[in-house]
Amino acid sequence: MEYIVRHIDKSLVEWKKAETHKPLLLRGARQVGKSSSVRQLAKQFEYFVEVNFEKDEQELNVKEIFRKGLHPKRICDELAVTYSTPIIPNQTLLFFDEIQNCKEAVTALRYFYEDYPELHIVAAGSLLEFALQDLSSFGVGRVRSLYMYPFSFDEYLRAMKKSLLADAIRNASPDNPLSDTLHKNAVRELLTFVYLGGMPEVVAKYAQGGAMLDCMEILNDLTFSFYDDFAKYKERFSVVLLREVFGSVMQQTGRKFTCSDVSKTAYHAQIKEGINLLELAGLVHPVMHTSANGIPLAAEMNPKYRKELILDTGIYQRYLHLNVSDMLNDEQFFQINKGALAELFVGLELLKAAPNNQPEQLYYWQREKQGSNAEVDFVVQQNTQIVPIEVKSGVKGSMQSMYLFLDEKKVKHGIRTSLENFGKLPDIDIYPLYAISNIIKV
């Protein structure tokens, strides 16, 4: 299958060319393209050694190499013989895949930094965060991390050979909107992308001429593979309850996550642990409440109030059993669950547009005064400014909460995102849903 270019490729090449390079950890949920991106990077090296600690263990017994000791050069000598490939600094890319299955290999990364820094080494794993959580002495400062997500809308457009449209969107702004023709094209592409989602296997199938029905089958398979993984998350944690929590995240999209809506029999502490496990696996992303009286936004974060976003709109729509024909009506499509689909898309795009060298935290604001239902969907930081973002599922809607926020917090301007073209209102910039990533680059 032909490789589809990802934005993270640029960061990987920069890491490869740097004079000093720490061992690199690629972090993210399973099936988001980590291994494929590393294999693409490997084309810039003369040799490539891929050690898969899940597939190779039974035949090659690779874990034993690390259990004998963590000296990097000895490890490389034995791996070179095992894989019949030379491991030479600046000529070989060494890739540890599914590294969470060998905690000794995770620990060894710090010694590669200290004793063998000239070697290019990358590690990845679909459940890597669980291994890191269990290792109290993992080498902070000795390993660099990059975070991966499913395809963004910009990446999808380029995969579909629509780079000119992607460039036009990137260069547009509230002061420089798209033409009506390009705007309509962008909305049409957006609807398809939101329905398909950004999982690489789905995008690749559609980009190569696959039918929509084939893509839906892939999404079904991916969902079941996530379910299959639940048993690996933690011993003695109920797989049935984890499936309930996973489903409830999708049912509660667009509103504050409430434990009592998940199960009538499970304790809240159990449900919170389930959420934590899903967040560690990268399947769910929290949106934390902030009072937003100043920066950093995390300083006034209230962990008792949060929303939860599933990792992909395609997975979400399959769970809801949406019909393709619903896509024919723009507003109807995005007004599913009172606009929850639009809010999910915006949150995921904000994550994907953020710098990939650090985990991004999303925030929202809800007025804490008793009896008030004022809420702003997202709050972001642009340089030293706090900027509220209100998501509209169609092209209309009041902005009472937005103006209340601007007045209470003495914030100069806010952003509305909807199916409208770029534009301006008093104290409000309008960004189309398809251009939400432009907000981050401002």
C-alpha positions in Angstrom: 0.0 0.0 0.0 1.4 3.4 -1.0 2.5 5.6 1.9 0.4 8.8 2.5 2.5 11.7 3.6 1.8 12.9 7.2 2.7 16.2 8.9 4.8 14.4 11.5 7.2 13.3 8.7 8.8 16.7 8.7 9.6 16.4 12.4 11.0 12.9 11.9 13.3 14.1 9.2 14.5 17.1 11.3 15.3 14.6 14.2 17.2 12.4 11.7 19.3 15.4 10.5 20.0 16.9 13.9 23.7 16.8 15.1 22.5 15.5 18.4 19.5 13.3 18.6 18.0 11.6 21.7 16.2 8.3 21.3 12.7 9.1 20.0 9.4 7.9 21.3 6.4 8.0 19.0 3.3 8.1 21.2 -0.4 7.7 20.3 -3.3 5.3 20.1 -3.0 2.1 18.1 -3.6 2.2 14.3 -2.8 6.0 14.0 0.2 5.3 11.7 3.2 5.3 14.0 4.9 2.3 12.5 4.2 3.4 8.9 5.8 6.8 9.5 8.9 5.2 10.9 9.2 2.8 8.0 8.9 5.8 5.7 11.7 7.5 7.6 13.8 4.4 7.2 14.1 5.0 3.5 16.6 7.7 4.3 18.9 5.2 5.9 21.1 2.5 4.4 20.0 -0.1 6.9 16.8 -0.6 8.9 16.2 -3.0 11.8 12.7 -3.3 13.1 12.3 -5.2 16.4 8.6 -6.0 17.1 8.4 -7.1 20.7 4.9 -8.6 20.0 5.4 -10.5 16.8 9.1 -11.4 17.0 9.3 -12.8 20.5 8.1 -16.3 19.9 10.4 -17.0 17.0 13.5 -14.9 17.9 13.2 -14.5 21.7 14.3 -10.9 21.4 13.4 -10.0 25.0 16.1 -12.2 26.3 18.7 -9.9 24.6 17.6 -7.1 26.9 17.2 -9.2 30.0 20.9 -10.1 29.9 21.8 -6.5 30.5 21.2 -3.0 29.1 24.6 -2.1 27.6 23.6 -0.6 24.2 26.5 -1.8 22.1 26.1 -5.4 23.2 22.4 -5.2 22.5 23.0 -3.8 19.0 25.6 -6.5 18.3 23.2 -9.3 19.2 20.3 -7.6 17.3 22.5 -7.3 14.2 23.2 -11.0 14.3 19.5 -11.8 15.0 18.2 -9.7 12.1 21.1 -10.3 9.8 21.5 -6.5 9.3 24.4 -4.3 10.4 23.7 -1.7 13.0 26.0 1.2 12.3 25.7 4.8 13.6 24.3 7.3 11.0 23.7 4.4 8.6 21.1 2.3 10.5 17.7 3.2 11.9 16.9 0.9 14.8 13.1 0.7 15.5 11.6 -0.9 18.6 7.9 -1.4 17.9 5.4 -2.5 20.5 8.1 -1.6 23.0 5.6 -1.7 25.9 5.8 -5.5 25.8 9.5 -5.4 26.9 10.0 -3.0 29.9 13.7 -3.7 29.8 13.8 -2.2 26.3 12.0 0.9 27.5 14.5 1.3 30.4 17.4 0.7 27.9 16.5 3.9 26.0 18.1 6.1 28.6 21.4 4.1 28.2 21.3 4.5 24.4 21.2 8.3 25.1 24.1 8.2 27.6 26.3 5.5 26.0 25.5 5.4 22.3 24.0 8.8 21.3 25.3 8.6 17.7 22.8 5.8 16.9 19.4 6.7 15.5 16.8 4.8 17.5 13.0 5.1 17.5 10.5 3.4 19.7 6.7 3.1 19.5 3.9 1.2 21.0 0.1 1.2 21.0 -0.1 0.8 24.8 3.2 2.6 25.6 1.7 4.9 28.2 0.9 2.0 30.4 4.5 0.8 30.5 5.8 4.4 31.2 3.3 4.7 34.0 4.7 1.5 35.6 8.3 2.6 35.3 9.0 5.0 38.1 12.6 5.7 37.0 12.1 6.3 33.3 14.8 8.6 32.0 13.3 12.1 31.9 15.3 14.4 29.6 17.1 11.5 27.9 14.3 10.6 25.5 12.4 12.9 23.1 8.7 12.3 22.4 6.5 13.0 19.4 2.7 12.6 19.6 0.6 11.2 16.8 -3.1 11.3 16.1 -5.4 10.2 13.2 -5.3 12.2 10.0 -6.2 15.9 10.3 -8.5 17.5 7.7 -5.5 19.1 6.1 -3.7 15.8 5.8 -6.8 14.2 4.4 -7.1 16.8 1.7 -3.5 16.2 0.6 -4.1 12.4 0.7 -7.0 13.0 -1.7 -4.7 15.0 -4.1 -6.4 18.3 -3.1 -3.3 20.1 -1.9 -4.3 23.3 -3.7 -7.5 23.5 -1.8 -5.6 22.7 1.4 -3.2 25.5 0.7 -6.0 27.9 -0.1 -7.6 27.2 3.3 -4.3 27.6 5.1 -3.8 31.0 3.5 -7.3 32.3 4.1 -8.4 34.3 7.2 -11.3 36.4 8.5 -9.7 39.3 6.5 -9.2 37.2 3.4 -12.0 34.7 3.0 -12.3 32.0 0.3 -14.4 32.5 -2.8 -17.9 31.0 -2.6 -16.9 28.2 -4.9 -13.9 27.2 -2.9 -15.9 27.5 0.3 -18.6 25.1 -1.0 -15.9 22.7 -2.1 -14.3 22.8 1.3 -17.6 22.2 3.1 -18.3 19.2 0.8 -14.9 17.7 1.5 -15.3 18.4 5.2 -18.6 16.4 5.4 -17.0 13.4 3.8 -13.9 13.6 6.1 -16.0 13.9 9.2 -18.0 10.8 8.2 -14.9 8.8 7.3 -12.7 10.0 10.1 -9.0 10.1 10.0 -7.9 6.6 10.8 -5.0 5.9 8.3 -6.4 2.6 7.0 -9.7 4.2 6.2 -8.2 7.3 4.6 -5.9 5.1 2.5 -8.8 2.9 1.3 -10.9 5.9 0.3 -7.9 7.7 -1.4 -7.3 4.6 -3.5 -10.8 4.6 -4.8 -12.4 2.3 -2.2 -16.2 2.4 -1.7 -17.7 4.1 1.3 -19.1 0.8 2.5 -15.6 -0.7 2.5 -14.5 2.1 4.7 -17.3 1.5 7.1 -16.3 -2.1 7.4 -12.7 -1.0 8.3 -14.1 1.3 11.0 -16.1 -1.7 12.4 -13.0 -3.8 12.5 -11.0 -1.0 14.2 -13.7 -0.6 16.8 -13.6 -4.3 17.6 -9.8 -4.3 17.7 -10.0 -1.6 20.4 -12.4 -3.8 22.3 -10.0 -6.7 22.0 -7.3 -4.6 23.5 -9.3 -3.8 26.6 -8.3 -7.0 28.2 -4.6 -5.9 28.1 -5.2 -2.6 29.9 -5.1 -3.7 33.4 -5.5 -7.0 35.2 -8.8 -7.5 37.1 -10.4 -4.5 35.6 -13.8 -5.4 34.0 -13.6 -5.5 30.2 -17.4 -5.2 30.2 -17.3 -2.0 32.2 -14.6 -0.6 30.0 -16.8 -1.1 27.0 -19.6 0.6 28.8 -17.3 3.6 29.6 -16.1 3.7 26.0 -19.6 3.8 24.6 -20.8 6.3 27.2 -18.0 8.7 26.1 -19.6 8.8 22.7 -23.1 9.1 24.1 -22.0 12.0 26.3 -20.0 13.9 23.6 -20.7 17.6 23.8 -21.6 17.8 27.5 -20.0 17.3 30.8 -19.1 13.7 31.4 -21.2 12.2 34.2 -20.2 8.9 35.9 -23.8 8.1 36.9 -24.8 8.0 33.2 -22.3 5.2 32.5 -23.6 2.5 34.8 -26.1 2.1 37.6 -24.1 -0.6 39.3 -20.5 0.4 39.1 -18.9 2.7 41.6 -17.8 6.2 40.4 -14.2 5.3 41.3 -14.3 2.4 39.0 -15.7 4.5 36.1 -13.0 7.2 36.7 -10.4 4.5 36.6 -11.9 3.3 33.3 -11.7 6.8 31.8 -8.1 7.1 33.0 -7.2 3.8 31.2 -8.9 5.0 28.0 -7.0 8.3 28.2 -3.7 6.5 28.7 -4.5 4.4 25.6 -5.1 7.5 23.5 -8.7 6.4 22.7 -10.2 9.3 24.7 -9.1 12.9 25.2 -10.3 15.0 28.1 -11.5 18.6 27.8 -10.9 20.1 31.2 -12.9 22.9 32.8 -11.0 26.2 33.5 -12.1 29.4 35.1 -9.9 31.1 32.5 -9.1 34.2 34.6 -5.5 34.2 33.4 -2.7 32.1 31.9 -1.7 29.4 32.0 -5.2 28.0 31.7 -4.2 24.9 33.7 -3.7 27.1 36.8 -7.5 27.3 37.3 -8.4 23.9 36.0 -11.2 22.0 37.9 -10.6 18.3 37.5 -14.2 17.6 38.8 -15.6 18.9 35.5 -14.6 17.6 32.2 -15.8 16.5 28.8 -14.4 13.5 26.9 -13.7 13.2 23.2 -13.4 9.9 21.4 -10.3 9.8 19.2 -12.0 9.8 15.8 -15.2 11.1 14.2 -15.4 8.0 12.0 -15.5 5.7 15.1 -18.1 8.0 16.6 -20.4 8.0 13.7 -20.2 4.2 13.4 -21.3 3.9 17.0 -24.3 6.2 16.3 -25.1 4.3 13.1 -25.4 7.4 11.0 -26.6 7.1 7.5 -24.6 8.3 4.5 -27.7 10.1 3.1 -27.6 12.4 6.1 -24.5 13.9 4.6 -26.6 15.5 1.9 -27.9 18.1 4.3 -25.1 20.2 5.8 -26.9 21.4 8.8 -28.7 18.2 9.6 -25.4 16.3 9.5 -23.6 18.5 12.0 -26.6 19.0 14.3 -26.5 15.3 15.3 -26.8 15.1 19.2 -27.3 18.9 19.3 -24.1 19.7 17.5 -21.9 17.2 19.4 -20.3 16.0 16.1 -19.2 19.5 15.2 -17.7 20.0 18.7 -15.9 16.6 18.5 -14.4 17.5 15.2 -13.2 20.9 16.4 -11.6 19.4 19.6 -9.8 16.8 17.6 -8.5 19.3 15.0 -7.2 21.5 17.8 -5.2 18.6 19.2 -3.8 17.6 15.8 -2.8 21.2 15.0 -0.8 21.7 18.2 3.0 21.2 18.3 3.7 17.4 18.2 6.5 17.5 20.7 4.3 17.8 23.7 0.9 16.5 24.8 -1.9 19.1 24.3 -4.5 19.7 26.9 -7.9 21.0 25.8 -10.1 23.3 27.9 -13.6 24.6 28.1 -15.4 27.2 30.2 -18.7 27.0 32.0 -20.0 29.8 34.3 -19.7 28.6 37.9 -22.5 30.8 39.1 -25.4 28.7 40.4 -28.3 28.5 37.9 -26.3 29.7 35.0 -25.9 27.5 31.9 -23.4 29.8 30.0 -20.7 27.7 28.4 -17.9 28.3 25.8 -17.0 25.1 24.0 -13.2 25.6 23.9 -10.7 28.1 25.4 -7.2 28.3 23.9 -4.1 30.5 24.4 -2.8 32.5 21.5 0.6 33.9 22.6 -0.3 35.7 25.8 -4.0 36.1 25.0 -7.0 33.9 26.1 -9.3 33.2 23.2 -12.8 31.6 23.6 -14.1 29.4 20.7 -17.8 28.8 20.2 -18.8 25.9 17.9 -22.0 26.2 15.8 -23.3 23.2 13.9 -24.8 25.2 11.1 -24.5 28.8 10.0 -26.7 30.5 12.6 -26.9 30.7 16.3 -26.7 33.3 19.1 -23.5 33.9 21.1 -24.8 34.9 24.5 -22.3 32.8 26.3 -19.4 34.1 24.2 -20.3 37.8 24.8 -20.8 37.0 28.5 -17.3 35.5 28.6 -15.7 38.4 26.8 -17.3 40.8 29.3 -16.6 38.9 32.5 -13.0 38.0 31.6 -12.2 41.3 29.9 -11.1 39.4 26.8 -10.7 41.5 23.5 -12.1 39.0 21.0 -13.5 35.5 20.5 -13.8 33.0 17.7 -17.0 31.5 16.2 -16.6 28.4 14.0 -19.4 27.1 11.9 -20.2 26.2 8.3 -20.0 29.9 7.4 -17.1 31.3 5.3 -14.4 33.3 7.0 -15.7 36.6 8.3 -15.9 39.2 11.1 -18.5 40.4 13.6 -17.9 42.9 16.4 -15.2 41.4 18.6 -15.7 38.1 16.9 -13.6 36.4 14.2 -15.4 33.7 12.1 -13.5 30.6 11.1 -15.2 27.8 9.0 -15.1 24.4 10.7 -12.8 23.2 7.9 -10.2 25.8 8.9 -10.2 25.3 12.7 -6.5 24.4 12.6 -5.7 28.0 11.3 -6.5 29.2 14.8 -3.5 27.5 16.2 -1.0 28.9 13.7 -2.2 32.5 14.3 
